[in-house]
Amino acid sequence: MASPVARIPAASSNRALAHFEALLEFETDCWDVHFAMSNQRQDFVLLDVRAESVFQSGHIKGAVNLPHGKINEQSIAAYPAETLFVVYCAGPHCNATEKAAIRLAKLERPVKKMIGGVTGWVDEGFQLHTC
């Protein structure tokens, strides 16, 4: 009897390749964001999409606070149309990144999710900044 892991067969290599390559179009991780920001290679705007009060208590240095519910044409008007937004929230238990990404995509803006959010950032050993 197959284990719960193997009960559903793995996808073919071609399907797996397409799936995992596609994920990188939508996601980045804490390590890559940190590397870019630490090495003057930041070619994106890092958006903390949590509430302002939560942002104040601890956020990634250099992030812009724009709660997901406040993302609209006016709130991002200062950014050129080609600006890549990288969104993050509390962590894997929070869906604010998806809400923010949906809003940005509807506004036809490039967007990626930073997987892990604040939880992932801290797990990697990176520091949070407080106001």
HELIX and SHEET records of a PDB file:
HELIX    1   1 SER A   13  PHE A   26  1                                  14    
HELIX    2   2 CYS A   30  SER A   38  1                                   9    
HELIX    3   3 GLU A   52  SER A   57  1                                   6    
HELIX    4   4 HIS A   68  LYS A   70  5                                   3    
HELIX    5   5 ALA A   96  LYS A  106  1                                  11    
HELIX    6   6 GLY A  117  ASP A  123  1                                   7    
SHEET    1   A 5 GLU A  27  ASP A  29  0                                        
SHEET    2   A 5 VAL A 111  ILE A 115  1                                        
SHEET    3   A 5 PHE A  85  TYR A  88  1                                        
SHEET    4   A 5 VAL A  45  ASP A  48  1                                        
SHEET    5   A 5 VAL A  64  ASN A  65  1                                        
END                                                                             
